[in-house]
């Protein structure tokens, strides 16, 4: 089966600019996650969707970050305006949570490496 | 916030040796998972152990879980150069809106020398 797709793979912007990332999960996966991974740290969950509804966005900096999953399939994560500390890898993952007997493991995309200058 | 704390932060061994990584966590969990991340890539799921299990095997991987000590260990036997990567433990608390949510540790960087 095809894996989780993300684009772009790399992005360099200046502070105060805006940027958007795209994710297409594995077909049939109801749950989609966005993580932020700063160099040398583990991934930190930003937002979790179940179909097109938000399950958890408690760690999303809502003054600058937004995410949507309008049709319950692919998703976009936006940062506006970007700050230097937003430099990180943004990972998208999906899983089968929500179905009877759902498997709990998450499948990750390759990530988008963002550099804010 | 990071729940899992991995130990050691870095581990360097020779090919053929065993590698053991430890993970400690703070709150009660539903399951604990281990993931591998090769440089510049996304994470790959390795193994999942539920809170009512004590040990699990998958190929050269062995995971133990001690819920009384809130700790887990990952053992990779007969390591290969291709095992060089960062390894993360992730805890799932389960229940309600937390179902499926994972909290990752800081990771252990494993280097296997040929």
Interface residues (C-beta under 8 A of the other chain):
Chain A: X4 X31 X35 X40 X41 X42 X43 X44 X45 X48 X55 X56 X91 X93 X95 X97 X98 X102 X104 X105 X106 X107 X108 X109 X110 X111 X113
Chain B: X2 X4 X31 X33 X35 X40 X41 X42 X43 X44 X45 X48 X88 X90 X92 X97 X98 X99 X100 X101 X102 X103 X104 X105 X106 X107
